[in-house]
C-alpha cells in the first residue's frame, strides 16, 4: 500500500513537471507527442519496473 502511494505521488509530481514543461514549450509538445510517444511509454514502463522492484 505504501509502495503504491509513493508510486502514485511520484507519477503525479512527474505529471505536474511535464505539464509545466509542455505548457512552456507549447506547439513542440504536439510534435514530441507524435514522434516520441512510444519512447515515452518505454520510459514509463522502465520507471514502473524500478519502482516495483525497490524494497
C-alpha distance matrix in Angstrom:
0.0 3.8 5.4 5.1 6.2 8.7 9.8 10.5 12.3 14.2 15.3 16.4 18.4 19.8 20.9 22.5 24.4 25.5 26.5 28.6 30.1 30.9 32.5 34.5 35.7 36.5 38.3 37.3 33.7 35.2 37.0 33.9 31.9 34.6 35.3 32.1 29.5 29.1 28.7 26.0 24.1 24.6 23.3 20.1 19.7 20.5 18.0 15.1 16.4 16.5 12.9 11.7 14.3 13.5 12.5
3.8 0.0 3.8 5.4 5.0 6.2 8.5 9.8 10.5 12.2 14.1 15.2 16.5 18.1 19.7 21.0 22.5 24.0 25.3 27.1 28.5 29.7 31.3 32.9 34.3 35.4 37.5 36.3 32.9 34.8 36.4 33.2 31.6 34.5 35.0 31.6 29.4 29.2 28.3 25.5 24.2 24.5 22.6 19.7 19.7 19.9 17.0 14.8 16.2 15.3 11.7 11.4 13.6 11.9 10.9
5.4 3.8 0.0 3.8 5.4 5.2 6.1 8.5 9.9 10.5 12.1 14.1 15.4 16.3 18.1 19.9 21.0 22.2 23.8 25.8 26.7 27.9 29.8 31.4 32.4 33.7 35.5 34.1 30.7 32.5 33.9 30.5 28.9 31.8 32.1 28.6 26.4 25.9 24.9 22.4 20.9 21.0 19.2 16.4 16.1 16.2 13.4 11.2 12.4 11.6 7.9 7.7 10.1 8.8 8.6
5.1 5.4 3.8 0.0 3.8 5.5 5.0 6.0 8.5 9.8 10.4 12.0 14.2 15.1 16.2 18.2 19.8 20.6 21.9 24.2 25.4 26.1 27.9 29.8 30.9 31.7 33.5 32.3 28.8 30.3 31.9 28.8 26.9 29.7 30.3 27.0 24.5 24.2 23.7 21.0 19.2 19.9 18.4 15.1 15.1 16.0 13.3 10.6 12.6 12.7 9.1 8.7 12.0 11.6 12.0
6.2 5.0 5.4 3.8 0.0 3.8 5.4 5.1 6.1 8.5 9.9 10.4 12.2 14.1 15.1 16.4 18.3 19.7 20.7 22.6 24.2 25.2 26.6 28.5 29.9 30.8 32.9 32.0 28.5 30.3 32.2 29.1 27.3 30.5 31.2 28.0 25.7 25.9 25.2 22.1 20.9 21.9 19.9 16.7 17.4 18.2 15.0 12.9 15.4 14.9 11.1 11.7 14.7 13.5 13.8
8.7 6.2 5.2 5.5 3.8 0.0 3.8 5.4 5.1 6.1 8.5 9.8 10.5 12.1 14.1 15.3 16.5 18.1 19.6 21.2 22.4 23.8 25.5 26.9 28.3 29.6 31.8 30.5 27.3 29.4 31.0 27.7 26.3 29.6 29.9 26.5 24.6 24.8 23.6 20.6 19.9 20.4 18.0 15.2 16.2 16.3 12.8 11.5 13.8 12.5 8.9 10.5 13.0 11.2 12.1
9.8 8.5 6.1 5.0 5.4 3.8 0.0 3.8 5.5 5.1 6.1 8.5 9.9 10.4 12.1 14.2 15.3 16.2 17.9 19.9 20.8 21.8 23.9 25.5 26.4 27.6 29.5 28.1 24.7 26.6 28.0 24.7 23.2 26.3 26.7 23.2 21.2 21.2 20.2 17.2 16.2 16.8 14.7 11.6 12.5 13.0 9.7 8.1 10.9 10.3 6.8 8.5 11.6 10.7 12.5
10.5 9.8 8.5 6.0 5.1 5.4 3.8 0.0 3.8 5.4 5.1 6.0 8.6 9.7 10.4 12.2 14.2 15.1 16.0 18.3 19.7 20.4 22.0 24.0 25.2 26.0 28.0 27.0 23.5 25.3 27.1 24.1 22.3 25.5 26.4 23.3 20.9 21.4 20.9 17.5 16.6 18.0 16.0 12.7 14.1 15.3 12.1 10.4 13.8 13.7 10.4 11.8 15.1 14.5 16.1
12.3 10.5 9.9 8.5 6.1 5.1 5.5 3.8 0.0 3.8 5.5 5.0 6.1 8.5 9.8 10.5 12.3 14.1 15.0 16.6 18.3 19.6 20.9 22.5 24.2 25.3 27.6 26.7 23.4 25.6 27.5 24.5 23.1 26.6 27.3 24.2 22.3 23.2 22.2 18.7 18.5 19.8 17.3 14.4 16.3 17.0 13.4 12.7 15.9 15.0 11.8 13.9 16.8 15.4 16.9
14.2 12.2 10.5 9.8 8.5 6.1 5.1 5.4 3.8 0.0 3.8 5.4 5.2 6.1 8.5 9.9 10.6 12.1 13.9 15.4 16.4 17.9 19.8 21.0 22.3 23.8 26.0 24.7 21.5 23.9 25.4 22.1 21.1 24.5 24.8 21.5 19.9 20.7 19.2 15.9 16.1 17.0 14.1 11.6 13.8 14.0 10.3 10.4 13.5 12.2 9.6 12.5 15.0 13.6 15.9
15.3 14.1 12.1 10.4 9.9 8.5 6.1 5.1 5.5 3.8 0.0 3.8 5.5 4.9 6.1 8.6 9.8 10.3 11.8 14.1 15.0 15.8 17.8 19.6 20.5 21.5 23.4 22.2 18.8 20.9 22.5 19.4 17.9 21.3 21.9 18.8 16.8 17.7 16.8 13.2 13.1 14.7 12.2 9.3 11.8 12.8 9.6 9.4 13.1 12.8 10.5 12.9 15.9 15.4 18.0
16.4 15.2 14.1 12.0 10.4 9.8 8.5 6.0 5.0 5.4 3.8 0.0 3.8 5.4 5.0 6.2 8.7 9.8 10.3 12.4 14.2 15.0 16.2 18.2 19.7 20.5 22.8 22.1 18.7 20.8 23.0 20.2 18.7 22.2 23.3 20.5 18.5 20.0 19.3 15.6 15.8 17.8 15.5 12.6 15.4 16.6 13.4 13.1 16.8 16.5 14.0 16.3 19.3 18.6 20.7
18.4 16.5 15.4 14.2 12.2 10.5 9.9 8.6 6.1 5.2 5.5 3.8 0.0 3.8 5.3 5.0 6.2 8.5 9.6 10.7 12.3 14.0 15.2 16.5 18.3 19.7 22.3 21.4 18.4 21.1 22.9 20.0 19.2 22.9 23.6 20.7 19.3 21.0 19.7 16.1 17.0 18.7 15.7 13.6 16.7 17.1 13.7 14.4 17.8 16.7 14.5 17.5 20.0 18.7 21.0
19.8 18.1 16.3 15.1 14.1 12.1 10.4 9.7 8.5 6.1 4.9 5.4 3.8 0.0 3.8 5.4 5.1 6.0 8.3 9.9 10.5 11.9 14.0 15.2 16.2 17.8 20.0 18.7 15.6 18.3 19.8 16.7 16.0 19.7 20.1 17.1 15.9 17.5 16.0 12.4 13.7 15.3 12.3 10.5 13.9 14.3 11.2 12.5 15.9 15.0 13.6 16.6 19.0 18.2 21.1
20.9 19.7 18.1 16.2 15.1 14.1 12.1 10.4 9.8 8.5 6.1 5.0 5.3 3.8 0.0 3.8 5.5 5.1 5.8 8.5 9.7 10.1 11.8 13.8 14.9 15.7 17.9 17.1 13.7 16.0 18.1 15.4 14.2 17.8 18.9 16.4 14.7 16.8 16.1 12.3 13.4 15.8 13.5 11.3 14.8 16.0 13.4 14.1 17.8 17.6 16.0 18.6 21.4 21.0 23.8
22.5 21.0 19.9 18.2 16.4 15.3 14.2 12.2 10.5 9.9 8.6 6.2 5.0 5.4 3.8 0.0 3.8 5.5 5.0 6.2 8.6 9.8 10.5 12.2 14.2 15.1 17.9 17.5 14.5 17.3 19.5 17.1 16.3 20.1 21.2 19.0 17.7 20.2 19.2 15.5 17.0 19.3 16.7 14.9 18.4 19.3 16.4 17.4 21.0 20.3 18.6 21.4 24.0 23.2 25.7
24.4 22.5 21.0 19.8 18.3 16.5 15.3 14.2 12.3 10.6 9.8 8.7 6.2 5.1 5.5 3.8 0.0 3.8 5.4 5.2 6.2 8.6 9.9 10.6 12.3 14.1 17.0 16.0 13.5 16.7 18.3 15.6 15.7 19.5 20.0 17.7 17.1 19.5 17.9 14.5 16.7 18.5 15.5 14.5 18.2 18.5 15.7 17.4 20.7 19.7 18.5 21.7 23.9 22.9 25.7
25.5 24.0 22.2 20.6 19.7 18.1 16.2 15.1 14.1 12.1 10.3 9.8 8.5 6.0 5.1 5.5 3.8 0.0 3.8 5.4 4.9 5.9 8.4 9.5 10.3 11.8 14.1 12.9 10.0 13.2 14.7 12.0 11.9 15.7 16.3 14.1 13.5 16.2 14.9 11.5 13.9 16.0 13.5 12.7 16.5 17.1 15.0 16.8 20.0 19.5 18.8 21.8 24.0 23.6 26.7
26.5 25.3 23.8 21.9 20.7 19.6 17.9 16.0 15.0 13.9 11.8 10.3 9.6 8.3 5.8 5.0 5.4 3.8 0.0 3.8 5.4 5.1 6.0 8.4 9.8 10.3 12.9 12.8 9.7 12.5 14.9 13.0 12.4 16.1 17.5 15.9 14.9 18.0 17.4 13.9 16.0 18.7 16.5 15.3 19.0 20.1 18.0 19.3 22.8 22.5 21.5 24.2 26.8 26.4 29.3
28.6 27.1 25.8 24.2 22.6 21.2 19.9 18.3 16.6 15.4 14.1 12.4 10.7 9.9 8.5 6.2 5.2 5.4 3.8 0.0 3.8 5.5 5.1 6.1 8.6 9.9 13.2 13.1 11.0 14.2 16.3 14.5 14.8 18.5 19.5 18.0 17.7 20.8 19.7 16.5 19.0 21.3 18.8 18.0 21.8 22.4 20.1 21.8 25.1 24.4 23.4 26.4 28.7 28.0 30.8
30.1 28.5 26.7 25.4 24.2 22.4 20.8 19.7 18.3 16.4 15.0 14.2 12.3 10.5 9.7 8.6 6.2 4.9 5.4 3.8 0.0 3.8 5.5 5.0 6.1 8.5 11.4 10.4 8.7 12.4 13.7 11.7 12.8 16.3 16.8 15.3 15.6 18.7 17.3 14.5 17.5 19.5 17.0 16.9 20.7 21.1 19.2 21.4 24.4 23.7 23.3 26.4 28.4 27.8 31.0
30.9 29.7 27.9 26.1 25.2 23.8 21.8 20.4 19.6 17.9 15.8 15.0 14.0 11.9 10.1 9.8 8.6 5.9 5.1 5.5 3.8 0.0 3.8 5.3 5.1 5.9 8.4 7.9 5.5 8.9 10.8 9.4 9.9 13.3 14.4 13.5 13.5 17.0 16.3 13.6 16.4 18.9 17.0 16.8 20.5 21.4 20.0 21.8 24.9 24.8 24.4 27.2 29.4 29.3 32.5
32.5 31.3 29.8 27.9 26.6 25.5 23.9 22.0 20.9 19.8 17.8 16.2 15.2 14.0 11.8 10.5 9.9 8.4 6.0 5.1 5.5 3.8 0.0 3.8 5.5 5.1 8.6 9.5 7.9 10.7 13.2 12.5 12.9 16.0 17.5 17.1 16.9 20.5 20.0 17.2 19.8 22.5 20.6 20.1 23.8 24.8 23.1 24.7 28.0 27.8 27.1 29.9 32.3 32.0 35.0
34.5 32.9 31.4 29.8 28.5 26.9 25.5 24.0 22.5 21.0 19.6 18.2 16.5 15.2 13.8 12.2 10.6 9.5 8.4 6.1 5.0 5.3 3.8 0.0 3.8 5.5 9.2 9.4 9.0 12.3 13.9 13.1 14.5 17.5 18.3 17.8 18.4 21.9 20.8 18.4 21.4 23.6 21.5 21.5 25.3 25.8 24.1 26.1 29.2 28.6 28.2 31.3 33.3 32.8 35.9
35.7 34.3 32.4 30.9 29.9 28.3 26.4 25.2 24.2 22.3 20.5 19.7 18.3 16.2 14.9 14.2 12.3 10.3 9.8 8.6 6.1 5.1 5.5 3.8 0.0 3.8 6.4 5.8 6.3 9.6 10.5 10.0 12.0 14.6 15.1 15.1 16.2 19.6 18.6 16.7 19.9 22.0 20.2 20.8 24.4 24.9 23.7 26.0 28.8 28.5 28.5 31.4 33.3 33.2 36.5
36.5 35.4 33.7 31.7 30.8 29.6 27.6 26.0 25.3 23.8 21.5 20.5 19.7 17.8 15.7 15.1 14.1 11.8 10.3 9.9 8.5 5.9 5.1 5.5 3.8 0.0 3.8 5.6 5.7 7.9 9.8 10.4 11.5 13.8 15.2 15.7 16.3 20.0 19.7 17.7 20.6 23.1 21.8 22.0 25.4 26.5 25.4 27.3 30.3 30.3 30.1 32.8 35.1 35.1 38.3
38.3 37.5 35.5 33.5 32.9 31.8 29.5 28.0 27.6 26.0 23.4 22.8 22.3 20.0 17.9 17.9 17.0 14.1 12.9 13.2 11.4 8.4 8.6 9.2 6.4 3.8 0.0 3.8 5.2 5.6 7.1 9.0 10.2 11.5 13.0 14.4 15.2 18.8 19.0 17.6 20.3 22.8 22.1 22.5 25.7 26.9 26.4 28.2 31.0 31.4 31.5 34.0 36.2 36.6 39.9
37.3 36.3 34.1 32.3 32.0 30.5 28.1 27.0 26.7 24.7 22.2 22.1 21.4 18.7 17.1 17.5 16.0 12.9 12.8 13.1 10.4 7.9 9.5 9.4 5.8 5.6 3.8 0.0 3.8 5.3 5.0 6.0 8.4 9.9 10.4 11.5 13.0 16.4 16.1 15.0 18.1 20.2 19.3 20.3 23.4 24.3 24.0 26.1 28.7 28.9 29.4 31.9 33.8 34.3 37.8
33.7 32.9 30.7 28.8 28.5 27.3 24.7 23.5 23.4 21.5 18.8 18.7 18.4 15.6 13.7 14.5 13.5 10.0 9.7 11.0 8.7 5.5 7.9 9.0 6.3 5.7 5.2 3.8 0.0 3.8 5.4 5.0 5.9 8.5 9.8 10.1 10.6 14.3 14.2 12.4 15.3 17.8 16.9 17.3 20.5 21.7 21.2 23.0 25.8 26.2 26.4 28.8 31.0 31.5 34.9
35.2 34.8 32.5 30.3 30.3 29.4 26.6 25.3 25.6 23.9 20.9 20.8 21.1 18.3 16.0 17.3 16.7 13.2 12.5 14.2 12.4 8.9 10.7 12.3 9.6 7.9 5.6 5.3 3.8 0.0 3.8 5.4 5.0 6.2 8.5 9.9 10.0 13.7 14.5 13.3 15.6 18.3 18.2 18.5 21.3 23.0 22.9 24.4 27.0 28.0 28.2 30.3 32.6 33.4 36.9
37.0 36.4 33.9 31.9 32.2 31.0 28.0 27.1 27.5 25.4 22.5 23.0 22.9 19.8 18.1 19.5 18.3 14.7 14.9 16.3 13.7 10.8 13.2 13.9 10.5 9.8 7.1 5.0 5.4 3.8 0.0 3.8 5.4 5.2 6.0 8.2 9.6 12.9 13.3 13.0 15.6 17.7 17.8 18.8 21.5 22.7 23.1 24.9 27.2 28.0 28.8 30.9 32.8 33.8 37.4
33.9 33.2 30.5 28.8 29.1 27.7 24.7 24.1 24.5 22.1 19.4 20.2 20.0 16.7 15.4 17.1 15.6 12.0 13.0 14.5 11.7 9.4 12.5 13.1 10.0 10.4 9.0 6.0 5.0 5.4 3.8 0.0 3.8 5.5 5.2 5.5 7.2 10.4 10.2 9.5 12.5 14.5 14.2 15.4 18.1 19.1 19.4 21.4 23.7 24.3 25.2 27.4 29.2 30.1 33.7
31.9 31.6 28.9 26.9 27.3 26.3 23.2 22.3 23.1 21.1 17.9 18.7 19.2 16.0 14.2 16.3 15.7 11.9 12.4 14.8 12.8 9.9 12.9 14.5 12.0 11.5 10.2 8.4 5.9 5.0 5.4 3.8 0.0 3.8 5.6 5.6 5.1 8.8 9.7 8.5 10.7 13.4 13.6 14.0 16.6 18.3 18.6 20.0 22.4 23.6 24.1 26.0 28.1 29.3 32.8
34.6 34.5 31.8 29.7 30.5 29.6 26.3 25.5 26.6 24.5 21.3 22.2 22.9 19.7 17.8 20.1 19.5 15.7 16.1 18.5 16.3 13.3 16.0 17.5 14.6 13.8 11.5 9.9 8.5 6.2 5.2 5.5 3.8 0.0 3.8 6.0 5.9 8.8 10.6 10.6 12.2 14.5 15.6 16.3 18.3 20.1 21.0 22.3 24.4 25.9 26.7 28.3 30.3 31.8 35.3
35.3 35.0 32.1 30.3 31.2 29.9 26.7 26.4 27.3 24.8 21.9 23.3 23.6 20.1 18.9 21.2 20.0 16.3 17.5 19.5 16.8 14.4 17.5 18.3 15.1 15.2 13.0 10.4 9.8 8.5 6.0 5.2 5.6 3.8 0.0 3.8 6.0 7.9 8.7 9.8 11.9 13.4 14.3 16.0 17.8 18.9 20.2 22.0 23.6 24.9 26.2 27.9 29.5 31.0 34.7
32.1 31.6 28.6 27.0 28.0 26.5 23.2 23.3 24.2 21.5 18.8 20.5 20.7 17.1 16.4 19.0 17.7 14.1 15.9 18.0 15.3 13.5 17.1 17.8 15.1 15.7 14.4 11.5 10.1 9.9 8.2 5.5 5.6 6.0 3.8 0.0 3.8 5.5 5.2 6.2 8.7 9.9 10.6 12.4 14.3 15.2 16.5 18.4 20.0 21.1 22.5 24.3 25.8 27.3 31.0
29.5 29.4 26.4 24.5 25.7 24.6 21.2 20.9 22.3 19.9 16.8 18.5 19.3 15.9 14.7 17.7 17.1 13.5 14.9 17.7 15.6 13.5 16.9 18.4 16.2 16.3 15.2 13.0 10.6 10.0 9.6 7.2 5.1 5.9 6.0 3.8 0.0 3.8 5.5 5.0 6.3 8.7 9.9 10.6 12.4 14.2 15.3 16.5 18.5 20.1 21.0 22.4 24.4 26.0 29.6
29.1 29.2 25.9 24.2 25.9 24.8 21.2 21.4 23.2 20.7 17.7 20.0 21.0 17.5 16.8 20.2 19.5 16.2 18.0 20.8 18.7 17.0 20.5 21.9 19.6 20.0 18.8 16.4 14.3 13.7 12.9 10.4 8.8 8.8 7.9 5.5 3.8 0.0 3.8 5.3 5.0 6.3 8.7 9.9 10.6 12.3 14.2 15.3 16.6 18.5 20.0 21.0 22.6 24.7 28.2
28.7 28.3 24.9 23.7 25.2 23.6 20.2 20.9 22.2 19.2 16.8 19.3 19.7 16.0 16.1 19.2 17.9 14.9 17.4 19.7 17.3 16.3 20.0 20.8 18.6 19.7 19.0 16.1 14.2 14.5 13.3 10.2 9.7 10.6 8.7 5.2 5.5 3.8 0.0 3.8 5.4 5.0 6.2 8.6 9.8 10.4 12.3 14.2 15.2 16.6 18.3 19.9 21.1 22.8 26.5
26.0 25.5 22.4 21.0 22.1 20.6 17.2 17.5 18.7 15.9 13.2 15.6 16.1 12.4 12.3 15.5 14.5 11.5 13.9 16.5 14.5 13.6 17.2 18.4 16.7 17.7 17.6 15.0 12.4 13.3 13.0 9.5 8.5 10.6 9.8 6.2 5.0 5.3 3.8 0.0 3.8 5.4 5.1 6.2 8.6 9.8 10.5 12.3 14.2 15.3 16.4 18.2 20.0 21.3 25.0
24.1 24.2 20.9 19.2 20.9 19.9 16.2 16.6 18.5 16.1 13.1 15.8 17.0 13.7 13.4 17.0 16.7 13.9 16.0 19.0 17.5 16.4 19.8 21.4 19.9 20.6 20.3 18.1 15.3 15.6 15.6 12.5 10.7 12.2 11.9 8.7 6.3 5.0 5.4 3.8 0.0 3.8 5.4 5.1 6.2 8.6 9.8 10.5 12.3 14.3 15.3 16.3 18.3 20.2 23.7
24.6 24.5 21.0 19.9 21.9 20.4 16.8 18.0 19.8 17.0 14.7 17.8 18.7 15.3 15.8 19.3 18.5 16.0 18.7 21.3 19.5 18.9 22.5 23.6 22.0 23.1 22.8 20.2 17.8 18.3 17.7 14.5 13.4 14.5 13.4 9.9 8.7 6.3 5.0 5.4 3.8 0.0 3.8 5.5 5.1 6.1 8.6 9.9 10.6 12.4 14.3 15.3 16.6 18.7 22.3
23.3 22.6 19.2 18.4 19.9 18.0 14.7 16.0 17.3 14.1 12.2 15.5 15.7 12.3 13.5 16.7 15.5 13.5 16.5 18.8 17.0 17.0 20.6 21.5 20.2 21.8 22.1 19.3 16.9 18.2 17.8 14.2 13.6 15.6 14.3 10.6 9.9 8.7 6.2 5.1 5.4 3.8 0.0 3.8 5.4 5.0 6.1 8.6 9.8 10.6 12.3 14.2 15.3 16.8 20.5
20.1 19.7 16.4 15.1 16.7 15.2 11.6 12.7 14.4 11.6 9.3 12.6 13.6 10.5 11.3 14.9 14.5 12.7 15.3 18.0 16.9 16.8 20.1 21.5 20.8 22.0 22.5 20.3 17.3 18.5 18.8 15.4 14.0 16.3 16.0 12.4 10.6 9.9 8.6 6.2 5.1 5.5 3.8 0.0 3.8 5.4 5.0 6.1 8.6 9.8 10.4 12.1 14.1 15.5 19.0
19.7 19.7 16.1 15.1 17.4 16.2 12.5 14.1 16.3 13.8 11.8 15.4 16.7 13.9 14.8 18.4 18.2 16.5 19.0 21.8 20.7 20.5 23.8 25.3 24.4 25.4 25.7 23.4 20.5 21.3 21.5 18.1 16.6 18.3 17.8 14.3 12.4 10.6 9.8 8.6 6.2 5.1 5.4 3.8 0.0 3.8 5.5 5.1 6.2 8.7 9.9 10.5 12.3 14.5 17.8
20.5 19.9 16.2 16.0 18.2 16.3 13.0 15.3 17.0 14.0 12.8 16.6 17.1 14.3 16.0 19.3 18.5 17.1 20.1 22.4 21.1 21.4 24.8 25.8 24.9 26.5 26.9 24.3 21.7 23.0 22.7 19.1 18.3 20.1 18.9 15.2 14.2 12.3 10.4 9.8 8.6 6.1 5.0 5.4 3.8 0.0 3.8 5.5 5.1 6.4 8.8 10.0 10.7 12.7 16.3
18.0 17.0 13.4 13.3 15.0 12.8 9.7 12.1 13.4 10.3 9.6 13.4 13.7 11.2 13.4 16.4 15.7 15.0 18.0 20.1 19.2 20.0 23.1 24.1 23.7 25.4 26.4 24.0 21.2 22.9 23.1 19.4 18.6 21.0 20.2 16.5 15.3 14.2 12.3 10.5 9.8 8.6 6.1 5.0 5.5 3.8 0.0 3.8 5.4 5.1 6.2 8.6 9.9 10.8 14.5
15.1 14.8 11.2 10.6 12.9 11.5 8.1 10.4 12.7 10.4 9.4 13.1 14.4 12.5 14.1 17.4 17.4 16.8 19.3 21.8 21.4 21.8 24.7 26.1 26.0 27.3 28.2 26.1 23.0 24.4 24.9 21.4 20.0 22.3 22.0 18.4 16.5 15.3 14.2 12.3 10.5 9.9 8.6 6.1 5.1 5.5 3.8 0.0 3.8 5.4 5.1 6.0 8.5 10.1 13.3
16.4 16.2 12.4 12.6 15.4 13.8 10.9 13.8 15.9 13.5 13.1 16.8 17.8 15.9 17.8 21.0 20.7 20.0 22.8 25.1 24.4 24.9 28.0 29.2 28.8 30.3 31.0 28.7 25.8 27.0 27.2 23.7 22.4 24.4 23.6 20.0 18.5 16.6 15.2 14.2 12.3 10.6 9.8 8.6 6.2 5.1 5.4 3.8 0.0 3.8 5.5 5.2 6.1 8.8 12.0
16.5 15.3 11.6 12.7 14.9 12.5 10.3 13.7 15.0 12.2 12.8 16.5 16.7 15.0 17.6 20.3 19.7 19.5 22.5 24.4 23.7 24.8 27.8 28.6 28.5 30.3 31.4 28.9 26.2 28.0 28.0 24.3 23.6 25.9 24.9 21.1 20.1 18.5 16.6 15.3 14.3 12.4 10.6 9.8 8.7 6.4 5.1 5.4 3.8 0.0 3.8 5.5 5.2 6.3 10.1
12.9 11.7 7.9 9.1 11.1 8.9 6.8 10.4 11.8 9.6 10.5 14.0 14.5 13.6 16.0 18.6 18.5 18.8 21.5 23.4 23.3 24.4 27.1 28.2 28.5 30.1 31.5 29.4 26.4 28.2 28.8 25.2 24.1 26.7 26.2 22.5 21.0 20.0 18.3 16.4 15.3 14.3 12.3 10.4 9.9 8.8 6.2 5.1 5.5 3.8 0.0 3.8 5.5 5.4 8.7
11.7 11.4 7.7 8.7 11.7 10.5 8.5 11.8 13.9 12.5 12.9 16.3 17.5 16.6 18.6 21.4 21.7 21.8 24.2 26.4 26.4 27.2 29.9 31.3 31.4 32.8 34.0 31.9 28.8 30.3 30.9 27.4 26.0 28.3 27.9 24.3 22.4 21.0 19.9 18.2 16.3 15.3 14.2 12.1 10.5 10.0 8.6 6.0 5.2 5.5 3.8 0.0 3.8 5.7 7.9
14.3 13.6 10.1 12.0 14.7 13.0 11.6 15.1 16.8 15.0 15.9 19.3 20.0 19.0 21.4 24.0 23.9 24.0 26.8 28.7 28.4 29.4 32.3 33.3 33.3 35.1 36.2 33.8 31.0 32.6 32.8 29.2 28.1 30.3 29.5 25.8 24.4 22.6 21.1 20.0 18.3 16.6 15.3 14.1 12.3 10.7 9.9 8.5 6.1 5.2 5.5 3.8 0.0 3.8 6.3
13.5 11.9 8.8 11.6 13.5 11.2 10.7 14.5 15.4 13.6 15.4 18.6 18.7 18.2 21.0 23.2 22.9 23.6 26.4 28.0 27.8 29.3 32.0 32.8 33.2 35.1 36.6 34.3 31.5 33.4 33.8 30.1 29.3 31.8 31.0 27.3 26.0 24.7 22.8 21.3 20.2 18.7 16.8 15.5 14.5 12.7 10.8 10.1 8.8 6.3 5.4 5.7 3.8 0.0 3.8
12.5 10.9 8.6 12.0 13.8 12.1 12.5 16.1 16.9 15.9 18.0 20.7 21.0 21.1 23.8 25.7 25.7 26.7 29.3 30.8 31.0 32.5 35.0 35.9 36.5 38.3 39.9 37.8 34.9 36.9 37.4 33.7 32.8 35.3 34.7 31.0 29.6 28.2 26.5 25.0 23.7 22.3 20.5 19.0 17.8 16.3 14.5 13.3 12.0 10.1 8.7 7.9 6.3 3.8 0.0
